[in-house]
Amino acid sequence: MQPVSLLLNILWIVFGGAYMAFGWLVAAVVMAITIVGLPWARAAFNIAAYTLLPFGSRAVRRDEVTGIEDIGTGLLGLLGNIIWFVLAGWWLALGHLITAVFLAVSIIGLPFAWAHLKLAGLALWPIGKTIVPA
């Protein structure tokens, strides 16, 4: 990890990253408890780790990385994302959005606000995404 990414990740944890990663972790645990929600739990666990340390990584569609469409990037992935949106996506996105607004008030918080906005979009549609180094 680059020194700048390391510094930004440390500041990120202090200014909102830790509690939003905890929110993703809660969503993952709730989905895992239901057994039926295991596919969503896996995605939520991956994004919880990404939410904790977002700088130096990025979320991309899995078929862009592998070159082939899989179950998460096809029609079932679309259905899974719709179910995710109803069950957990909207409140995670709302948490990221509210945090972004508070961080955007200060000039120094703008990079973190932008990262929260990107994570809000990911919170709405996480199935079929993977985290790769930037």
N, C-alpha and C positions, 0 to 999 in steps of 0.2 A: 504494500500500500504506500502510495506517495505521501510525503510529509504533509502536504497541503490537505490531502484527503483525510489523513489521520487527525489533523487539527480540526477540520470541519466536522468530522464524525464525533469528536469529543464535545465540541460546542453544540452539535445537534442533539446529543443525548441530554445535555443540560437544558436546552431550550425546546423541549417538546417531543423529542424522539423516544425517550424512555416510556412515557405514558402511552403514546400511540402504539408502540411496539407491544406494550402490555395489552392494549385493546385488541390487537390482532391475535395475540396469544389466547386471550379469553375466547374470541370467536373460534379459534382452532380447537380449543379444548371442548367447547360446547358442541361443535360439529362432530368431534371424535366420540364424544359420549353417546351421541345418537346412533352410532354405527352406520346409519344410512348416510350420514354426512361425511364419511371418511374421505371421499374425493375432494371435498371442499376443505377439510381439515389439513390435508397435505399442502394445498395451495396456500392456505392461511399461515401455516407454520413457516413455509419458505418466505412469504412476504413479511412475516413478523421479524425474521432475521434481517431482511432487506431494510425494513423500516428502522431497525435499530442502528444500522450502519449503511446509509444510502449512498454516501459519497464514495466514488471509485467503482460503483456498480450501476447497472441500469436494467430495467425490465424490458424484455422484447418478446414477441410472439415466438412460441416454441418451434413452429414450422419454418420460421426464418433462420433459426440456428441449425436445425436438423435437415432442412430441405424437403421434408415429407410431412404430409398432413397426418395427424393422429387423432385419437378420440377426443382430446381436449381442445383441438383447434377446428374441429368440424361441427356438424349439426348438434351432436350431443354436448359439445362444449358451449355452444350458444344456449341451449336449454339449461345447462348447469349454471351459466352466468346469470340467466334470468332468475333462477331459483336463488342463487347467491345474493343478487341484488335485493330481493324481497326479504330474505332472512337476516342478512348481516351487512351487505354492501353499503346501503344508504346511511347507516349510522356511523360506520367507519369513515366514509367519505365526508360526512358532516363534521366529525371530529377533526379530520385533517383540514377541512375548510375553515372552521372556527379558529383553529390554531394558526392557520396561514393569515387570517385577517389580523389577529393580535400581533403576529410577528411583523407583518407588513407596515404597521404603524411606525416602527423605528426603521431607520435606514439600514442599520447593521443587521436587522432581521430579514431583509429582503431575500437573500439566497436561501434561507431556511423556509420562508414563506413559499417560494417557488418550488422547493422540494416537496413541501406538504401538498401543494396543488397537484403536482405530478402523482403523488401517492393517493390523492383523492380520486383521480381518474382510474388508477389501478385498483382502488378499493371497490369501484363500481363493476369492474369487469376483469377479475383475476385469473379465471380458468383459461388455460392455454398459454400462459405466460411463463417465462423462465428468467432467472436473474443471471446476468453475465457480467464479467469485468468490463468497465468502461474503456 
